[in-house]
Amino acid sequence: MIELLILTLVTVLCWGLALSKSARTKMPIPWWIKTIEKSEEEQKQMTEILFRVIGVAGGVMFGLMTILVLAQTFA
């Protein structure tokens, strides 16, 4: 049962990262984006895209795992 709680919490955090603009703007710009993109605006856009993709991928992955654990628990 604790696995279900942990997976649900991680899923909520991932979707929060993907959908909350204020959470994404607070994240630091990774060093490799600084080496690729030249202007500050391009770096911010790449960072926002990166964290949105990570949030959506994590949300979907952990959401499916939560559904599987929920189905196994109550089946």
N, CA, C and O atoms as a CHARMM CRD file, in Angstrom:
* protein
*
  300
    1    1 MET  N      0.81600  -1.18800   0.00000 PROA 1      0.00000
    2    1 MET  CA     0.00000   0.00000   0.00000 PROA 1      0.00000
    3    1 MET  C      0.86700   1.26100   0.00000 PROA 1      0.00000
    4    1 MET  O      0.48100   2.27900  -0.57400 PROA 1      0.00000
    5    2 ILE  N      2.02100   1.19700   0.63300 PROA 2      0.00000
    6    2 ILE  CA     2.90900   2.36100   0.65400 PROA 2      0.00000
    7    2 ILE  C      3.45700   2.64500  -0.75000 PROA 2      0.00000
    8    2 ILE  O      3.73900   3.79600  -1.08400 PROA 2      0.00000
    9    3 GLU  N      3.60900   1.59400  -1.57400 PROA 3      0.00000
   10    3 GLU  CA     4.07000   1.79400  -2.95000 PROA 3      0.00000
   11    3 GLU  C      3.07900   2.65100  -3.73000 PROA 3      0.00000
   12    3 GLU  O      3.46300   3.51100  -4.52200 PROA 3      0.00000
   13    4 LEU  N      1.79600   2.39700  -3.48800 PROA 4      0.00000
   14    4 LEU  CA     0.75300   3.15300  -4.17100 PROA 4      0.00000
   15    4 LEU  C      0.80900   4.62600  -3.78800 PROA 4      0.00000
   16    4 LEU  O      0.64700   5.49600  -4.64400 PROA 4      0.00000
   17    5 LEU  N      1.03300   4.90600  -2.53300 PROA 5      0.00000
   18    5 LEU  CA     1.13900   6.28100  -2.06600 PROA 5      0.00000
   19    5 LEU  C      2.35700   6.97400  -2.66600 PROA 5      0.00000
   20    5 LEU  O      2.26500   8.12100  -3.10400 PROA 5      0.00000
   21    6 ILE  N      3.48500   6.29200  -2.68900 PROA 6      0.00000
   22    6 ILE  CA     4.70800   6.88200  -3.24100 PROA 6      0.00000
   23    6 ILE  C      4.56300   7.13300  -4.73900 PROA 6      0.00000
   24    6 ILE  O      4.93800   8.19700  -5.23000 PROA 6      0.00000
   25    7 LEU  N      4.02100   6.15800  -5.46400 PROA 7      0.00000
   26    7 LEU  CA     3.83300   6.33000  -6.90500 PROA 7      0.00000
   27    7 LEU  C      2.86300   7.46100  -7.21200 PROA 7      0.00000
   28    7 LEU  O      3.07200   8.21800  -8.16000 PROA 7      0.00000
   29    8 THR  N      1.80900   7.58100  -6.42000 PROA 8      0.00000
   30    8 THR  CA     0.85500   8.66200  -6.62000 PROA 8      0.00000
   31    8 THR  C      1.51500  10.02000  -6.37000 PROA 8      0.00000
   32    8 THR  O      1.28600  10.96500  -7.12500 PROA 8      0.00000
   33    9 LEU  N      2.31500  10.12300  -5.34000 PROA 9      0.00000
   34    9 LEU  CA     3.00900  11.36900  -5.02700 PROA 9      0.00000
   35    9 LEU  C      3.98300  11.75800  -6.14000 PROA 9      0.00000
   36    9 LEU  O      4.03800  12.92200  -6.53600 PROA 9      0.00000
   37   10 VAL  N      4.74500  10.79500  -6.64100 PROA 10     0.00000
   38   10 VAL  CA     5.68800  11.07600  -7.73000 PROA 10     0.00000
   39   10 VAL  C      4.94200  11.47500  -8.99800 PROA 10     0.00000
   40   10 VAL  O      5.38600  12.36200  -9.72600 PROA 10     0.00000
   41   11 THR  N      3.81300  10.82700  -9.26500 PROA 11     0.00000
   42   11 THR  CA     3.00000  11.17300 -10.43600 PROA 11     0.00000
   43   11 THR  C      2.50000  12.60700 -10.34400 PROA 11     0.00000
   44   11 THR  O      2.56200  13.35500 -11.32000 PROA 11     0.00000
   45   12 VAL  N      2.00800  12.98600  -9.18300 PROA 12     0.00000
   46   12 VAL  CA     1.51200  14.34500  -8.99200 PROA 12     0.00000
   47   12 VAL  C      2.63900  15.35900  -9.16100 PROA 12     0.00000
   48   12 VAL  O      2.43800  16.40800  -9.77200 PROA 12     0.00000
   49   13 LEU  N      3.81400  15.05900  -8.63000 PROA 13     0.00000
   50   13 LEU  CA     4.95700  15.96800  -8.77600 PROA 13     0.00000
   51   13 LEU  C      5.37500  16.11400 -10.24300 PROA 13     0.00000
   52   13 LEU  O      5.68700  17.21600 -10.69300 PROA 13     0.00000
   53   14 CYS  N      5.38000  15.01400 -10.98100 PROA 14     0.00000
   54   14 CYS  CA     5.74700  15.07400 -12.39900 PROA 14     0.00000
   55   14 CYS  C      4.74600  15.91000 -13.19000 PROA 14     0.00000
   56   14 CYS  O      5.14200  16.75200 -13.99600 PROA 14     0.00000
   57   15 TRP  N      3.45500  15.68400 -12.96500 PROA 15     0.00000
   58   15 TRP  CA     2.44600  16.46700 -13.68000 PROA 15     0.00000
   59   15 TRP  C      2.47600  17.92200 -13.23800 PROA 15     0.00000
   60   15 TRP  O      2.21000  18.81900 -14.03800 PROA 15     0.00000
   61   16 GLY  N      2.79600  18.16300 -11.98000 PROA 16     0.00000
   62   16 GLY  CA     2.94100  19.53400 -11.51500 PROA 16     0.00000
   63   16 GLY  C      4.07700  20.25000 -12.21700 PROA 16     0.00000
   64   16 GLY  O      3.95400  21.42600 -12.56100 PROA 16     0.00000
   65   17 LEU  N      5.18500  19.55000 -12.43200 PROA 17     0.00000
   66   17 LEU  CA     6.31100  20.11600 -13.17100 PROA 17     0.00000
   67   17 LEU  C      5.93700  20.38200 -14.61900 PROA 17     0.00000
   68   17 LEU  O      6.31900  21.40400 -15.18800 PROA 17     0.00000
   69   18 ALA  N      5.19400  19.46600 -15.21100 PROA 18     0.00000
   70   18 ALA  CA     4.82900  19.61300 -16.62400 PROA 18     0.00000
   71   18 ALA  C      3.82100  20.73400 -16.84600 PROA 18     0.00000
   72   18 ALA  O      3.87800  21.41700 -17.86900 PROA 18     0.00000
   73   19 LEU  N      2.90400  20.93400 -15.91100 PROA 19     0.00000
   74   19 LEU  CA     1.81400  21.87200 -16.14100 PROA 19     0.00000
   75   19 LEU  C      1.98300  23.23100 -15.47100 PROA 19     0.00000
   76   19 LEU  O      1.27200  24.17300 -15.82100 PROA 19     0.00000
   77   20 SER  N      2.89800  23.35900 -14.52800 PROA 20     0.00000
   78   20 SER  CA     3.07100  24.61500 -13.79600 PROA 20     0.00000
   79   20 SER  C      4.20800  25.43900 -14.39500 PROA 20     0.00000
   80   20 SER  O      5.37500  25.05600 -14.31500 PROA 20     0.00000
   81   21 LYS  N      3.86000  26.55700 -14.98400 PROA 21     0.00000
   82   21 LYS  CA     4.86800  27.42600 -15.58400 PROA 21     0.00000
   83   21 LYS  C      5.79300  28.00700 -14.51800 PROA 21     0.00000
   84   21 LYS  O      6.99100  28.15200 -14.76000 PROA 21     0.00000
   85   22 SER  N      5.26500  28.33800 -13.35500 PROA 22     0.00000
   86   22 SER  CA     6.10500  28.92400 -12.31100 PROA 22     0.00000
   87   22 SER  C      7.12800  27.91400 -11.79400 PROA 22     0.00000
   88   22 SER  O      8.24200  28.29800 -11.44000 PROA 22     0.00000
   89   23 ALA  N      6.76900  26.63000 -11.74200 PROA 23     0.00000
   90   23 ALA  CA     7.72600  25.60900 -11.30600 PROA 23     0.00000
   91   23 ALA  C      8.84300  25.44400 -12.33000 PROA 23     0.00000
   92   23 ALA  O     10.00700  25.28300 -11.96300 PROA 23     0.00000
   93   24 ARG  N      8.49200  25.48500 -13.61300 PROA 24     0.00000
   94   24 ARG  CA     9.51600  25.32500 -14.65000 PROA 24     0.00000
   95   24 ARG  C     10.45600  26.51600 -14.70500 PROA 24     0.00000
   96   24 ARG  O     11.64400  26.33900 -14.97600 PROA 24     0.00000
   97   25 THR  N      9.96100  27.73500 -14.45600 PROA 25     0.00000
   98   25 THR  CA    10.82700  28.91100 -14.53300 PROA 25     0.00000
   99   25 THR  C     11.79200  28.98000 -13.36100 PROA 25     0.00000
  100   25 THR  O     12.82000  29.65100 -13.45400 PROA 25     0.00000
  101   26 LYS  N     11.48800  28.30500 -12.26300 PROA 26     0.00000
  102   26 LYS  CA    12.38200  28.29100 -11.10200 PROA 26     0.00000
  103   26 LYS  C     13.51800  27.29200 -11.25600 PROA 26     0.00000
  104   26 LYS  O     14.49200  27.34100 -10.50500 PROA 26     0.00000
  105   27 MET  N     13.40400  26.38700 -12.22000 PROA 27     0.00000
  106   27 MET  CA    14.44000  25.36700 -12.40000 PROA 27     0.00000
  107   27 MET  C     15.68700  25.99100 -13.01600 PROA 27     0.00000
  108   27 MET  O     15.58200  26.87700 -13.86400 PROA 27     0.00000
  109   28 PRO  N     16.86200  25.53600 -12.59700 PROA 28     0.00000
  110   28 PRO  CA    18.09900  26.10300 -13.16000 PROA 28     0.00000
  111   28 PRO  C     18.31900  25.64900 -14.60400 PROA 28     0.00000
  112   28 PRO  O     17.84200  24.59000 -15.01200 PROA 28     0.00000
  113   29 ILE  N     19.03400  26.45100 -15.35500 PROA 29     0.00000
  114   29 ILE  CA    19.36700  26.09300 -16.74000 PROA 29     0.00000
  115   29 ILE  C     20.52500  25.10300 -16.70900 PROA 29     0.00000
  116   29 ILE  O     21.57800  25.41300 -16.15300 PROA 29     0.00000
  117   30 PRO  N     20.35100  23.90800 -17.29900 PROA 30     0.00000
  118   30 PRO  CA    21.43300  22.92100 -17.30000 PROA 30     0.00000
  119   30 PRO  C     22.66400  23.43900 -18.04900 PROA 30     0.00000
  120   30 PRO  O     22.54900  24.26800 -18.95100 PROA 30     0.00000
  121   31 TRP  N     23.83600  22.94200 -17.66500 PROA 31     0.00000
  122   31 TRP  CA    25.08400  23.42400 -18.25200 PROA 31     0.00000
  123   31 TRP  C     25.16100  23.12500 -19.73900 PROA 31     0.00000
  124   31 TRP  O     25.71400  23.91900 -20.50000 PROA 31     0.00000
  125   32 TRP  N     24.61500  21.98900 -20.16500 PROA 32     0.00000
  126   32 TRP  CA    24.75300  21.63700 -21.57900 PROA 32     0.00000
  127   32 TRP  C     23.86000  22.49600 -22.46700 PROA 32     0.00000
  128   32 TRP  O     24.16000  22.67500 -23.64700 PROA 32     0.00000
  129   33 ILE  N     22.77600  23.02800 -21.92600 PROA 33     0.00000
  130   33 ILE  CA    21.95700  23.95900 -22.71000 PROA 33     0.00000
  131   33 ILE  C     22.70200  25.27900 -22.86500 PROA 33     0.00000
  132   33 ILE  O     22.60600  25.93400 -23.90200 PROA 33     0.00000
  133   34 LYS  N     23.44400  25.66700 -21.83200 PROA 34     0.00000
  134   34 LYS  CA    24.22600  26.90600 -21.91000 PROA 34     0.00000
  135   34 LYS  C     25.30400  26.81200 -22.98200 PROA 34     0.00000
  136   34 LYS  O     25.65200  27.82000 -23.59700 PROA 34     0.00000
  137   35 THR  N     25.83600  25.61200 -23.21300 PROA 35     0.00000
  138   35 THR  CA    26.87300  25.45700 -24.23800 PROA 35     0.00000
  139   35 THR  C     26.28600  25.39300 -25.64400 PROA 35     0.00000
  140   35 THR  O     26.97100  25.72500 -26.61200 PROA 35     0.00000
  141   36 ILE  N     25.01400  24.96700 -25.77200 PROA 36     0.00000
  142   36 ILE  CA    24.39600  24.83600 -27.09000 PROA 36     0.00000
  143   36 ILE  C     23.80700  26.15200 -27.56400 PROA 36     0.00000
  144   36 ILE  O     24.10800  26.61400 -28.66400 PROA 36     0.00000
  145   37 GLU  N     22.97100  26.75000 -26.73700 PROA 37     0.00000
  146   37 GLU  CA    22.24300  27.95500 -27.12800 PROA 37     0.00000
  147   37 GLU  C     23.02100  29.20300 -26.71600 PROA 37     0.00000
  148   37 GLU  O     23.63200  29.24900 -25.64800 PROA 37     0.00000
  149   38 LYS  N     22.98700  30.20600 -27.58000 PROA 38     0.00000
  150   38 LYS  CA    23.77900  31.40700 -27.34800 PROA 38     0.00000
  151   38 LYS  C     23.03100  32.47700 -26.56100 PROA 38     0.00000
  152   38 LYS  O     23.59700  33.05800 -25.63500 PROA 38     0.00000
  153   39 SER  N     21.78900  32.74900 -26.90100 PROA 39     0.00000
  154   39 SER  CA    21.08200  33.84900 -26.24100 PROA 39     0.00000
  155   39 SER  C     20.37000  33.35500 -24.98500 PROA 39     0.00000
  156   39 SER  O     20.05900  32.17100 -24.85500 PROA 39     0.00000
  157   40 GLU  N     20.12300  34.27000 -24.08100 PROA 40     0.00000
  158   40 GLU  CA    19.45100  33.96600 -22.81900 PROA 40     0.00000
  159   40 GLU  C     18.01800  33.47500 -23.05300 PROA 40     0.00000
  160   40 GLU  O     17.54900  32.57000 -22.36200 PROA 40     0.00000
  161   41 GLU  N     17.33000  34.07200 -24.02300 PROA 41     0.00000
  162   41 GLU  CA    15.95100  33.67800 -24.32200 PROA 41     0.00000
  163   41 GLU  C     15.88600  32.24600 -24.86700 PROA 41     0.00000
  164   41 GLU  O     14.99700  31.48000 -24.49700 PROA 41     0.00000
  165   42 GLU  N     16.82500  31.89100 -25.74300 PROA 42     0.00000
  166   42 GLU  CA    16.84700  30.52500 -26.27100 PROA 42     0.00000
  167   42 GLU  C     17.14900  29.52600 -25.16400 PROA 42     0.00000
  168   42 GLU  O     16.58800  28.43000 -25.15500 PROA 42     0.00000
  169   43 GLN  N     18.02100  29.88100 -24.23600 PROA 43     0.00000
  170   43 GLN  CA    18.33300  28.99600 -23.11600 PROA 43     0.00000
  171   43 GLN  C     17.09900  28.77200 -22.24900 PROA 43     0.00000
  172   43 GLN  O     16.84000  27.64700 -21.82200 PROA 43     0.00000
  173   44 LYS  N     16.33600  29.83300 -21.98500 PROA 44     0.00000
  174   44 LYS  CA    15.12300  29.69600 -21.18300 PROA 44     0.00000
  175   44 LYS  C     14.08600  28.83700 -21.88900 PROA 44     0.00000
  176   44 LYS  O     13.41700  28.02500 -21.25000 PROA 44     0.00000
  177   45 GLN  N     13.94300  29.00800 -23.20600 PROA 45     0.00000
  178   45 GLN  CA    12.97500  28.21500 -23.95700 PROA 45     0.00000
  179   45 GLN  C     13.36200  26.73400 -23.96500 PROA 45     0.00000
  180   45 GLN  O     12.51200  25.86400 -23.77700 PROA 45     0.00000
  181   46 MET  N     14.63000  26.46100 -24.17900 PROA 46     0.00000
  182   46 MET  CA    15.08900  25.06800 -24.18700 PROA 46     0.00000
  183   46 MET  C     14.91300  24.42100 -22.81700 PROA 46     0.00000
  184   46 MET  O     14.53700  23.25300 -22.72300 PROA 46     0.00000
  185   47 THR  N     15.18300  25.17500 -21.76300 PROA 47     0.00000
  186   47 THR  CA    15.01800  24.64700 -20.41200 PROA 47     0.00000
  187   47 THR  C     13.55500  24.36000 -20.12100 PROA 47     0.00000
  188   47 THR  O     13.23400  23.33200 -19.52500 PROA 47     0.00000
  189   48 GLU  N     12.66500  25.25100 -20.53200 PROA 48     0.00000
  190   48 GLU  CA    11.24000  25.03900 -20.31000 PROA 48     0.00000
  191   48 GLU  C     10.74700  23.81500 -21.08500 PROA 48     0.00000
  192   48 GLU  O      9.97400  23.01800 -20.55400 PROA 48     0.00000
  193   49 ILE  N     11.18000  23.66400 -22.31300 PROA 49     0.00000
  194   49 ILE  CA    10.79400  22.49700 -23.12000 PROA 49     0.00000
  195   49 ILE  C     11.32000  21.21300 -22.48700 PROA 49     0.00000
  196   49 ILE  O     10.60700  20.21300 -22.40800 PROA 49     0.00000
  197   50 LEU  N     12.56700  21.25000 -22.03900 PROA 50     0.00000
  198   50 LEU  CA    13.17600  20.07300 -21.41600 PROA 50     0.00000
  199   50 LEU  C     12.38800  19.62000 -20.19400 PROA 50     0.00000
  200   50 LEU  O     12.05600  18.44000 -20.07800 PROA 50     0.00000
  201   51 PHE  N     12.08700  20.52900 -19.28900 PROA 51     0.00000
  202   51 PHE  CA    11.38700  20.14700 -18.07600 PROA 51     0.00000
  203   51 PHE  C      9.93000  19.78300 -18.34100 PROA 51     0.00000
  204   51 PHE  O      9.36500  18.96600 -17.61400 PROA 51     0.00000
  205   52 ARG  N      9.31600  20.36100 -19.35200 PROA 52     0.00000
  206   52 ARG  CA     7.94800  19.97400 -19.69800 PROA 52     0.00000
  207   52 ARG  C      7.93200  18.54500 -20.23400 PROA 52     0.00000
  208   52 ARG  O      7.05900  17.75900 -19.86500 PROA 52     0.00000
  209   53 VAL  N      8.88100  18.20100 -21.09500 PROA 53     0.00000
  210   53 VAL  CA     8.95100  16.84300 -21.64100 PROA 53     0.00000
  211   53 VAL  C      9.25100  15.83500 -20.53200 PROA 53     0.00000
  212   53 VAL  O      8.64200  14.76600 -20.47900 PROA 53     0.00000
  213   54 ILE  N     10.19100  16.17700 -19.64700 PROA 54     0.00000
  214   54 ILE  CA    10.50700  15.28200 -18.53000 PROA 54     0.00000
  215   54 ILE  C      9.27900  15.09000 -17.63600 PROA 54     0.00000
  216   54 ILE  O      8.99700  13.97400 -17.19900 PROA 54     0.00000
  217   55 GLY  N      8.55500  16.17000 -17.36600 PROA 55     0.00000
  218   55 GLY  CA     7.36100  16.08500 -16.52300 PROA 55     0.00000
  219   55 GLY  C      6.26700  15.23500 -17.14200 PROA 55     0.00000
  220   55 GLY  O      5.65900  14.41000 -16.46000 PROA 55     0.00000
  221   56 VAL  N      6.01200  15.42800 -18.42600 PROA 56     0.00000
  222   56 VAL  CA     4.96800  14.64700 -19.10000 PROA 56     0.00000
  223   56 VAL  C      5.36200  13.17500 -19.17800 PROA 56     0.00000
  224   56 VAL  O      4.54200  12.29900 -18.90500 PROA 56     0.00000
  225   57 ALA  N      6.60400  12.89800 -19.54700 PROA 57     0.00000
  226   57 ALA  CA     7.05500  11.50500 -19.64000 PROA 57     0.00000
  227   57 ALA  C      6.99400  10.82500 -18.27000 PROA 57     0.00000
  228   57 ALA  O      6.52500   9.69300 -18.15400 PROA 57     0.00000
  229   58 GLY  N      7.46300  11.51200 -17.24900 PROA 58     0.00000
  230   58 GLY  CA     7.40200  10.94600 -15.90200 PROA 58     0.00000
  231   58 GLY  C      5.97600  10.78000 -15.41900 PROA 58     0.00000
  232   58 GLY  O      5.64600   9.77800 -14.78500 PROA 58     0.00000
  233   59 GLY  N      5.12100  11.75800 -15.71500 PROA 59     0.00000
  234   59 GLY  CA     3.72300  11.66700 -15.31000 PROA 59     0.00000
  235   59 GLY  C      3.01700  10.49000 -15.94500 PROA 59     0.00000
  236   59 GLY  O      2.27200   9.77400 -15.27600 PROA 59     0.00000
  237   60 VAL  N      3.24200  10.28700 -17.21700 PROA 60     0.00000
  238   60 VAL  CA     2.61700   9.15000 -17.90900 PROA 60     0.00000
  239   60 VAL  C      3.16900   7.82900 -17.37400 PROA 60     0.00000
  240   60 VAL  O      2.41000   6.90400 -17.08600 PROA 60     0.00000
  241   61 MET  N      4.49800   7.74600 -17.24200 PROA 61     0.00000
  242   61 MET  CA     5.12400   6.50500 -16.79000 PROA 61     0.00000
  243   61 MET  C      4.68200   6.15300 -15.36800 PROA 61     0.00000
  244   61 MET  O      4.24000   5.03200 -15.11600 PROA 61     0.00000
  245   62 PHE  N      4.79900   7.10400 -14.44200 PROA 62     0.00000
  246   62 PHE  CA     4.42100   6.82100 -13.06900 PROA 62     0.00000
  247   62 PHE  C      2.90700   6.68000 -12.91300 PROA 62     0.00000
  248   62 PHE  O      2.44400   5.95400 -12.03400 PROA 62     0.00000
  249   63 GLY  N      2.13500   7.36100 -13.75100 PROA 63     0.00000
  250   63 GLY  CA     0.68800   7.18800 -13.73100 PROA 63     0.00000
  251   63 GLY  C      0.28500   5.78000 -14.10800 PROA 63     0.00000
  252   63 GLY  O     -0.58300   5.18400 -13.47100 PROA 63     0.00000
  253   64 LEU  N      0.91100   5.24700 -15.13700 PROA 64     0.00000
  254   64 LEU  CA     0.61700   3.86400 -15.53300 PROA 64     0.00000
  255   64 LEU  C      1.05300   2.87500 -14.46200 PROA 64     0.00000
  256   64 LEU  O      0.35700   1.89400 -14.19700 PROA 64     0.00000
  257   65 MET  N      2.19600   3.12700 -13.84900 PROA 65     0.00000
  258   65 MET  CA     2.64500   2.23900 -12.77000 PROA 65     0.00000
  259   65 MET  C      1.69200   2.31200 -11.57900 PROA 65     0.00000
  260   65 MET  O      1.43700   1.29700 -10.93100 PROA 65     0.00000
  261   66 THR  N      1.16900   3.49300 -11.28700 PROA 66     0.00000
  262   66 THR  CA     0.21000   3.64900 -10.19800 PROA 66     0.00000
  263   66 THR  C     -1.07000   2.87200 -10.50000 PROA 66     0.00000
  264   66 THR  O     -1.62200   2.22100  -9.61300 PROA 66     0.00000
  265   67 ILE  N     -1.53900   2.93300 -11.73000 PROA 67     0.00000
  266   67 ILE  CA    -2.74000   2.19200 -12.12100 PROA 67     0.00000
  267   67 ILE  C     -2.50000   0.69300 -11.99100 PROA 67     0.00000
  268   67 ILE  O     -3.37400  -0.03400 -11.51800 PROA 67     0.00000
  269   68 LEU  N     -1.32500   0.22500 -12.40500 PROA 68     0.00000
  270   68 LEU  CA    -1.01600  -1.20300 -12.29000 PROA 68     0.00000
  271   68 LEU  C     -0.97800  -1.65700 -10.83100 PROA 68     0.00000
  272   68 LEU  O     -1.52200  -2.70800 -10.48800 PROA 68     0.00000
  273   69 VAL  N     -0.33300  -0.86000  -9.97200 PROA 69     0.00000
  274   69 VAL  CA    -0.27000  -1.22400  -8.55300 PROA 69     0.00000
  275   69 VAL  C     -1.66300  -1.17800  -7.93400 PROA 69     0.00000
  276   69 VAL  O     -2.00700  -2.02500  -7.11000 PROA 69     0.00000
  277   70 LEU  N     -2.45900  -0.19700  -8.32600 PROA 70     0.00000
  278   70 LEU  CA    -3.83200  -0.09300  -7.82300 PROA 70     0.00000
  279   70 LEU  C     -4.66100  -1.30000  -8.24900 PROA 70     0.00000
  280   70 LEU  O     -5.42700  -1.84500  -7.45400 PROA 70     0.00000
  281   71 ALA  N     -4.50700  -1.70900  -9.49100 PROA 71     0.00000
  282   71 ALA  CA    -5.24300  -2.87600  -9.99000 PROA 71     0.00000
  283   71 ALA  C     -4.80300  -4.15400  -9.27000 PROA 71     0.00000
  284   71 ALA  O     -5.64000  -4.99700  -8.94600 PROA 71     0.00000
  285   72 GLN  N     -3.49900  -4.30500  -9.01800 PROA 72     0.00000
  286   72 GLN  CA    -3.01300  -5.50200  -8.31700 PROA 72     0.00000
  287   72 GLN  C     -3.44000  -5.50300  -6.84900 PROA 72     0.00000
  288   72 GLN  O     -3.69300  -6.56400  -6.27800 PROA 72     0.00000
  289   73 THR  N     -3.51900  -4.33200  -6.24300 PROA 73     0.00000
  290   73 THR  CA    -3.87900  -4.24400  -4.83400 PROA 73     0.00000
  291   73 THR  C     -5.32400  -4.62700  -4.59300 PROA 73     0.00000
  292   73 THR  O     -5.63400  -5.36500  -3.65800 PROA 73     0.00000
  293   74 PHE  N     -6.20300  -4.12400  -5.43700 PROA 74     0.00000
  294   74 PHE  CA    -7.62400  -4.34200  -5.21700 PROA 74     0.00000
  295   74 PHE  C     -8.24000  -5.43300  -6.08800 PROA 74     0.00000
  296   74 PHE  O     -9.45900  -5.60500  -6.09200 PROA 74     0.00000
  297   75 ALA  N     -7.42300  -6.16100  -6.81500 PROA 75     0.00000
  298   75 ALA  CA    -7.94700  -7.24900  -7.65100 PROA 75     0.00000
  299   75 ALA  C     -7.86000  -8.58000  -6.94600 PROA 75     0.00000
  300   75 ALA  O     -8.25700  -9.60300  -7.50600 PROA 75     0.00000
